[in-house]
Every structure is written in C-alpha cells, then in structure tokens.
Amino acid sequence: MSYYETYRELLQQTLLSVDLLKVEAVSEWLREARDGGKHVFICGNGGSAFTASHFATDLMKGASYGQQTRFRVLPLTDSMGTITAYANDLGYHVVFEEQLKNFAEPGDLLIAISGSGNSPNVLRAVEYANSNGCRTVGLTGRDGGLIGPMVHLNVLAADPHKGRVEDAHAFICHMLAYGFMDHVPA
C-alpha cells in the first residue's frame, strides 16, 4: 500500500472516530447562539487558526446570508494588529483571552480548536470563557489534552497525526456550517 493510500485509510478511521452526537450538540448550541443573538468566538493556532477563520467565514457569510437570523461570529485569530500588540506587550499566551474580555458575555459560545489540546493561549481563552458564563466547545486531537476536560463539550479527532487531526477538524466545521446552509432541520 502506498503512503497516500495509507494516509487516506487512516484519515477515514479518524473521521469515523468523530462522535456525531457531539457534533449535533454543537450544532444545537450554534443554533441557540444564533437565535438568541449571542456571539460565537472561535480561536486556534497555526493550522487551527486557519480552520477557525474558515469556519467563521462559513457561518458569517454562508450560513447567514439571506437568513432572518444571522450568526454573530468573531474569529479571534483574524486581527493581526490586536494579536501582535498583545503578544509583543504582554505575551502570546493572552492574545485570545484579552479579546474575550472586550466582547464575551454570559451565554456566548467559544469554540476552541487545538490539535494537541494544550495550547496555552487557547487554554486561557477557555478558562476565561468558562469563568464568564460562556459555553465552551473544544475541537481537539490526540487524547484531548488539557482542553478536553475543561470545555463543556469536546469533539475529539482521536489521532496522534497533526495533519489528520486538522483534516478532521475541517470536516467537523464543514458539517456544522453546511448543516445550516443546507437547512438541515433541528
């Protein structure tokens, strides 16, 4: 079997490991946030930052355009000036938490994406969101890391390979966003 066949086969196993009942629960929390006028914050680092940004775009444009109720989404990954100012002046560990302090209110939703589940800045964002009355969701890999048990709902891509975890997170985000775009009933 070639490397590519093996990768595809292992990715299929990773995708099959995703608990769809938890994905459905995240979808319901997104629906409640949208319908209740609550904010949805999304964060992550590296590839997870791009996943966060992509997911936010799918919710903000794709799942909101032409709809009576729209998602109020803020990807905490997208303001380079804000991120670099906090990183330079205070440290990278606060770049998401400090943004939440400006915007997060009880009942809002934070989606924290981390392949390792151990990113210090994502951990701090989850801690702050939990302490502020927000709902928290983790999209994690491997064994969930430290974030898995901290969030209210963790959707795990149980694989040690970073690439397959990131593939699975993109898959989860697309299922969630396209569930709204394709008008899947609640």
Secondary structure by P-SEA (a helix, b strand, c coil): ccaaaaaaaaaaaaaaaccaaaaaaaaaaaaaaaaabbbbbbbbcaaaaaaaaaaaaaaacccccccccccccccccccaaaaaaaaaccccccaaaaaaaacccccbbbbbbbcccccaaaaaaaaaaaaabbbbbbbccccccccccccccccccccccaaaaaaaaaaaaaaaaaaaaacccc
